[in-house]
């Protein structure tokens, strides 16, 4: 197991599509700022588990790591409303168009890396004979299991909560 939960976490997608407040002492964090963090893309739910539904068509998203999907939902660095933020992140670039292209390329690379990590961790393996298993238990919190995304980002959680938990040790 690499991380909890192993098949991805819908909160990562929510963070990349709507501003988040992480603590009372901090202000809201923009999805574009969070979109600069490759590790957040690596926490995205794997598409084969069906955790993300397209709000318009009600179909399951086939590829969580598709850069076009991120432009369609205006997620992370693909949010076209973040021109002021991109000018702060890339002050040496004069052209708004160039800044957007750089941001989309950065996001594309992060999505490719995340897809490779998901592929590397998403296949069955047989444990070796000398492997010892240990169970470390802690408390758990229920997490959202399926969410809807549409143009402009996160639409909402679908009130579907199977027994998925994230540990809080």
C-alpha positions as CSV (number, residue, x, y, z in Angstrom):
1,X,0.0,0.0,0.0
2,X,1.4,3.4,-1.0
3,X,-1.1,5.7,0.5
4,X,-4.5,5.8,2.0
5,X,-6.8,5.0,0.3
6,X,-4.8,3.0,-2.2
7,X,-7.2,3.6,-5.2
8,X,-7.3,7.3,-4.9
9,X,-9.1,10.0,-2.9
10,X,-12.0,12.1,-4.3
11,X,-11.0,14.9,-2.0
12,X,-7.9,15.4,-4.1
13,X,-10.2,16.2,-7.1
14,X,-12.4,18.5,-5.0
15,X,-9.3,20.4,-3.9
16,X,-8.2,20.8,-7.5
17,X,-11.6,22.1,-8.7
18,X,-12.8,24.3,-5.8
19,X,-11.0,26.5,-3.3
20,X,-10.2,24.9,0.1
21,X,-9.8,26.2,3.6
22,X,-7.4,24.0,5.5
23,X,-7.3,25.8,8.8
24,X,-8.9,28.8,10.5
25,X,-5.6,30.7,10.5
26,X,-5.2,30.3,6.7
27,X,-7.2,31.9,4.0
28,X,-8.7,29.9,1.1
29,X,-6.2,28.1,-1.1
30,X,-6.8,28.4,-4.9
31,X,-7.2,25.3,-7.0
32,X,-4.5,26.7,-9.3
33,X,-2.0,26.9,-6.4
34,X,-2.9,23.4,-5.4
35,X,-2.5,22.4,-9.1
36,X,1.2,23.2,-8.9
37,X,1.6,20.3,-6.4
38,X,2.3,17.1,-8.4
39,X,1.5,14.9,-5.3
40,X,-2.1,16.0,-5.3
41,X,-2.6,14.6,-8.8
42,X,-1.1,11.4,-7.6
43,X,-3.9,11.1,-5.0
44,X,-6.6,11.2,-7.7
45,X,-9.1,8.3,-7.8
46,X,-8.3,5.7,-10.4
47,X,-10.9,5.8,-13.1
48,X,-11.5,2.1,-13.2
49,X,-13.2,2.3,-9.8
50,X,-15.8,4.7,-11.1
51,X,-15.5,7.3,-8.4
52,X,-16.0,10.3,-10.7
53,X,-19.2,10.8,-12.7
54,X,-19.6,13.4,-15.5
55,X,-22.5,15.6,-14.3
56,X,-23.9,16.3,-17.8
57,X,-23.9,12.8,-19.2
58,X,-24.1,10.8,-15.8
59,X,-21.4,8.6,-17.3
60,X,-18.3,7.5,-15.4
61,X,-15.2,9.4,-16.2
62,X,-12.9,7.0,-18.2
63,X,-9.6,8.7,-17.7
64,X,-9.0,10.8,-14.6
65,X,-5.6,11.8,-15.9
66,X,-6.8,13.2,-19.3
67,X,-5.6,16.8,-19.7
68,X,-8.7,17.6,-21.8
69,X,-10.9,16.5,-18.9
70,X,-9.1,19.0,-16.6
71,X,-9.6,21.8,-19.2
72,X,-13.3,20.9,-19.4
73,X,-13.8,21.0,-15.7
74,X,-11.4,24.0,-15.3
75,X,-9.5,22.1,-12.6
76,X,-6.1,23.1,-11.1
77,X,-3.9,25.0,-13.4
78,X,-6.4,24.7,-16.3
79,X,-8.8,27.2,-14.6
80,X,-9.1,30.1,-17.1
81,X,-10.2,32.4,-14.3
82,X,-6.7,32.3,-12.7
83,X,-4.9,34.7,-15.0
84,X,-3.9,37.0,-12.1
85,X,-2.5,34.1,-10.1
86,X,-0.6,32.8,-13.2
87,X,0.9,36.3,-13.6
88,X,2.2,36.1,-10.0
89,X,3.5,32.5,-10.5
90,X,5.1,33.4,-13.9
91,X,6.1,37.1,-13.6
92,X,8.8,36.9,-16.3
93,X,6.2,35.9,-18.9
94,X,4.5,38.9,-20.4
95,X,1.9,37.1,-22.5
96,X,-1.2,35.8,-20.8
97,X,-1.5,33.2,-23.6
98,X,2.1,32.0,-22.9
99,X,1.5,31.8,-19.2
100,X,-1.6,29.7,-19.8
101,X,0.3,27.4,-22.2
102,X,3.1,26.9,-19.6
103,X,0.5,26.1,-16.9
104,X,-1.3,23.6,-19.0
105,X,2.0,21.9,-20.0
106,X,2.9,21.7,-16.3
107,X,-0.4,20.2,-15.5
108,X,-0.1,17.7,-18.4
109,X,3.2,16.5,-17.1
110,X,1.9,16.2,-13.5
111,X,-1.1,14.1,-14.9
112,X,1.3,11.9,-16.9
113,X,3.4,11.2,-13.8
114,X,0.3,10.5,-11.7
115,X,-1.0,8.1,-14.3
116,X,2.3,6.3,-14.3
117,X,2.3,6.0,-10.5
118,X,-1.3,4.7,-10.6
119,X,-0.4,2.1,-13.3
120,X,2.6,1.0,-11.3
121,X,0.6,0.5,-8.1
122,X,-2.6,-0.9,-9.7
123,X,-1.8,-4.4,-10.6
124,X,-1.9,-7.6,-8.6
125,X,1.3,-9.1,-7.1
126,X,2.0,-12.2,-5.2
127,X,3.9,-11.7,-1.9
128,X,7.2,-13.4,-1.4
129,X,7.5,-16.3,1.0
130,X,9.6,-14.4,3.4
131,X,7.3,-11.4,3.7
132,X,5.7,-10.8,7.1
133,X,2.4,-9.0,7.4
134,X,1.6,-6.6,10.3
135,X,-1.7,-4.9,10.9
136,X,-1.5,-1.5,12.4
137,X,-4.9,-0.2,13.5
138,X,-6.1,3.2,14.1
139,X,-9.3,5.2,14.0
140,X,-11.1,5.8,10.7
141,X,-13.2,8.5,9.1
142,X,-15.8,8.0,6.4
143,X,-14.9,9.6,3.1
144,X,-16.9,10.5,0.0
145,X,-16.8,7.7,-2.5
146,X,-18.4,9.1,-5.7
147,X,-18.5,12.7,-6.9
148,X,-19.8,14.5,-10.0
149,X,-17.7,16.9,-12.1
150,X,-18.9,19.2,-14.8
151,X,-17.9,22.3,-16.7
152,X,-16.4,24.6,-14.1
153,X,-15.3,21.8,-11.8
154,X,-16.7,19.8,-8.8
155,X,-20.5,19.6,-8.8
156,X,-21.1,17.6,-5.7
157,X,-20.9,14.4,-3.8
158,X,-23.5,11.9,-4.9
159,X,-24.7,10.8,-1.4
160,X,-23.2,7.4,-2.1
161,X,-21.0,6.4,0.8
162,X,-19.9,2.8,0.7
163,X,-17.7,1.7,3.6
164,X,-14.6,3.5,2.4
165,X,-12.4,4.8,5.2
166,X,-9.3,6.7,5.5
167,X,-7.2,6.0,8.5
168,X,-6.3,8.6,11.2
169,X,-3.5,7.0,13.2
